[in-house]
Amino acid sequence: MRVSALLLLSLLVTACAAPQVRPAGAIRKVVVVVGSRVDSLPSASYREDLMGEGNPRTVLSGSTEAVLRERGFEVAGTRISAAPSPSTDEVVSVIRENDAEAAVVVVLSWVDVSAVQTMGRADVVLEAGVVSPDGQLIWRKESRTVAMIGLYQSQTDYSSYLRKAVIQAVKEVP
């Protein structure tokens, strides 16, 4: 009885965790290109510095890939641009190198974390866009997110506010 209950539970968890399926005709194979006008995030610990979580580009790329995969996209590659905002030529080059249908471009424009440790509040402005292989902008949206995080999280996982903002912005990608 217990074995069948455990088997049923594991099947239920697996079914719930399955990524979404993209509709027919929708873009499926993408590359991720990120940039940041913010040079570094304030970090709260040595661990975050060591893991690269003080670098906003690292947080942007990992979170963007994860959200796109959950939504049923196939992520063929990722480029972290050294420029604050990736050029059209750079984006088109990454699309062609990876034989992708489009690029999802995410740029961190502004961050205010002055109230994160006292009130658990961070303001984040991101630009997200989808670029076709010929360099045309298919979709673009600037989003301002006020991320609220708990006091404990603000002291132990300082960049979680940025991940929350990326998740919200990338979920809107068509």
Protein Blocks (a to p, Z undefined) as FASTA:
>chain_A
ZZmmmmmmmmmmmmmmpccdddehiafbdcdddddfbfbacdfbfklmmnopmpmklmmm
mmmmmmmmmnopacfbdcddfbfbdcfklmmmmmmmnopabdcddddfbdcfklmmmnop
acdddddddddfkopafbdcdddddddddfklmmmmmmlmmmmmmmmmmmmpZZ
